Amino acid sequence: MKKNRTLFIILIIIFNIALDQISKFWIRANVTPGSQSEILGDYFTLHNVENSGAFLGLGSDFSPILKIVLLNVLPIIVLTLVLFHIFRDKTLDKFSLIGFCCIIGGGIANLYDRVVYGHVTDFWHIDLGGVFRTGIFNLADVSVMVGMGLLILGNFSKKKA
């Protein structure tokens, strides 16, 4: 059982990283930097944006040393700790386990971009006319948000039981 669980964890993390990196490779190769294309009118648009910060560009104006510490070193430490946690805690429910794997996969994918390219490629934007509007994001961001949702769902399902 331990071998299957370990393989399951590794495959989910790799799947999240691969989807994100393939999508970013396609965007870099096929979408002009700084452009905007309509997918579903103005509601769902495609971009090619280099984000040198974190979520919504936060930290993009930090000093180079602070950026390295907050956007590279700290995430490596946190992702490593979470990875150790999911391998050690055999009591995690499926929602939480998959949620943590999605967060780790998305985190590693964006961290890879920061280390290799010096920025993260973002490309999707949703604007439902003021009711719901996002910043420009990528699949790694989706992985992290899905992971957070699964952690919340796992927490609620634990409390019911």
C-alpha positions as CSV (number, residue, x, y, z in Angstrom):
1,M,0.0,0.0,0.0
2,K,2.9,2.4,0.8
3,K,4.3,2.0,-2.7
4,N,1.0,2.7,-4.3
5,R,0.4,5.9,-2.2
6,T,3.9,7.2,-2.9
7,L,3.4,6.6,-6.6
8,F,0.0,8.3,-6.5
9,I,1.5,11.4,-4.8
10,I,4.4,11.6,-7.3
11,L,2.1,11.1,-10.3
12,I,-0.4,13.8,-9.2
13,I,2.5,16.3,-8.6
14,I,4.1,15.5,-12.0
15,F,0.8,15.7,-13.8
16,N,0.2,19.3,-12.4
17,I,3.7,20.4,-13.3
18,A,3.5,18.9,-16.8
19,L,0.1,20.5,-17.6
20,D,1.3,23.8,-16.5
21,Q,4.7,23.7,-18.3
22,I,3.1,22.4,-21.5
23,S,0.6,25.2,-21.5
24,K,3.2,27.8,-20.8
25,F,5.5,26.4,-23.6
26,W,2.5,26.6,-26.0
27,I,1.8,30.2,-24.9
28,R,5.4,31.3,-25.3
29,A,5.6,29.7,-28.7
30,N,2.2,30.9,-30.1
31,V,1.0,34.0,-28.4
32,T,2.7,37.4,-28.9
33,P,4.0,38.8,-25.6
34,G,1.8,41.5,-24.2
35,S,-1.1,40.6,-26.6
36,Q,-4.7,39.9,-25.7
37,S,-7.0,37.6,-27.7
38,E,-10.7,37.0,-27.1
39,I,-11.7,33.4,-26.3
40,L,-15.2,34.1,-25.2
41,G,-15.6,37.8,-25.9
42,D,-14.2,40.0,-23.2
43,Y,-15.3,37.4,-20.6
44,F,-12.4,35.0,-21.1
45,T,-9.2,36.3,-22.8
46,L,-5.8,34.9,-23.6
47,H,-2.6,36.8,-22.9
48,N,1.2,36.3,-22.7
49,V,2.4,38.2,-19.7
50,E,5.6,37.9,-17.8
51,N,4.9,38.3,-14.1
52,S,8.1,39.0,-12.1
53,G,6.3,39.0,-8.8
54,A,3.9,36.6,-7.1
55,F,0.1,36.6,-7.1
56,L,-1.2,39.6,-9.2
57,G,2.4,40.8,-9.5
58,L,2.8,41.5,-5.8
59,G,6.5,41.9,-5.0
60,S,7.5,42.7,-8.6
61,D,9.1,45.9,-7.4
62,F,11.0,44.3,-4.5
63,S,14.8,44.4,-4.4
64,P,16.5,41.5,-6.1
65,I,17.6,39.9,-2.8
66,L,14.2,40.2,-1.3
67,K,12.6,38.7,-4.4
68,I,15.0,35.7,-4.2
69,V,14.2,35.1,-0.5
70,L,10.4,35.6,-0.7
71,L,9.7,34.2,-4.2
72,N,12.4,31.4,-4.4
73,V,13.9,30.4,-1.1
74,L,10.7,30.6,1.1
75,P,8.6,28.6,-1.4
76,I,11.3,25.9,-1.6
77,I,11.2,25.6,2.2
78,V,7.4,25.5,2.4
79,L,7.0,23.1,-0.5
80,T,9.6,20.8,1.0
81,L,7.9,20.8,4.4
82,V,4.5,20.1,2.8
83,L,5.9,17.3,0.7
84,F,7.4,15.7,3.9
85,H,4.1,16.1,5.6
86,I,2.1,14.3,3.0
87,F,4.6,11.4,2.8
88,R,4.6,11.1,6.6
89,D,0.9,11.6,7.5
90,K,-0.8,8.5,6.4
91,T,-4.1,9.6,8.0
92,L,-4.8,12.3,5.3
93,D,-8.1,11.9,3.6
94,K,-8.1,11.7,-0.3
95,F,-9.3,15.3,-0.7
96,S,-6.5,16.6,1.5
97,L,-3.9,14.4,-0.1
98,I,-4.8,15.4,-3.6
99,G,-5.2,19.0,-2.5
100,F,-1.7,19.1,-1.1
101,C,-0.3,17.4,-4.3
102,C,-2.0,20.0,-6.5
103,I,-0.5,22.8,-4.3
104,I,2.9,21.3,-4.5
105,G,2.7,20.7,-8.2
106,G,1.5,24.3,-9.0
107,G,4.1,25.7,-6.6
108,I,6.9,23.8,-8.2
109,A,5.8,24.7,-11.7
110,N,5.8,28.5,-10.9
111,L,9.0,28.2,-9.0
112,Y,10.6,26.5,-12.0
113,D,9.6,29.5,-14.1
114,R,11.1,32.0,-11.7
115,V,14.4,30.1,-11.5
116,V,14.7,29.4,-15.2
117,Y,13.1,32.5,-16.8
118,G,13.2,35.0,-14.0
119,H,9.4,35.4,-14.2
120,V,6.2,33.4,-14.4
121,T,4.2,33.3,-17.6
122,D,0.6,34.1,-17.1
123,F,-2.0,33.9,-19.8
124,W,-5.7,33.6,-18.8
125,H,-8.0,36.3,-17.6
126,I,-11.7,36.1,-16.6
127,D,-14.0,39.1,-16.4
128,L,-17.7,38.5,-15.9
129,G,-18.6,42.2,-16.0
130,G,-17.6,43.2,-12.4
131,V,-19.4,40.3,-10.8
132,F,-16.3,38.1,-11.0
133,R,-12.9,39.3,-12.2
134,T,-9.5,37.7,-11.9
135,G,-6.0,38.8,-12.5
136,I,-4.1,37.1,-15.3
137,F,-3.2,33.6,-14.2
138,N,-1.8,30.2,-15.4
139,L,-2.5,26.5,-14.8
140,A,-0.1,26.4,-11.8
141,D,-2.3,29.0,-10.2
142,V,-5.4,26.9,-11.0
143,S,-3.7,23.9,-9.5
144,V,-3.0,25.8,-6.2
145,M,-6.6,27.1,-6.1
146,V,-8.0,23.6,-6.8
147,G,-5.7,22.2,-4.1
148,M,-6.9,24.8,-1.6
149,G,-10.5,24.0,-2.4
150,L,-9.9,20.3,-1.9
151,L,-8.2,21.0,1.5
152,I,-11.3,22.9,2.5
153,L,-13.6,20.1,1.2
154,G,-11.5,17.5,3.1
155,N,-11.7,19.6,6.3
156,F,-15.5,19.8,6.0
157,S,-15.8,16.1,5.3
158,K,-13.7,15.3,8.4
159,K,-15.9,17.4,10.6
160,K,-19.1,15.6,9.3
161,A,-17.6,12.2,10.1
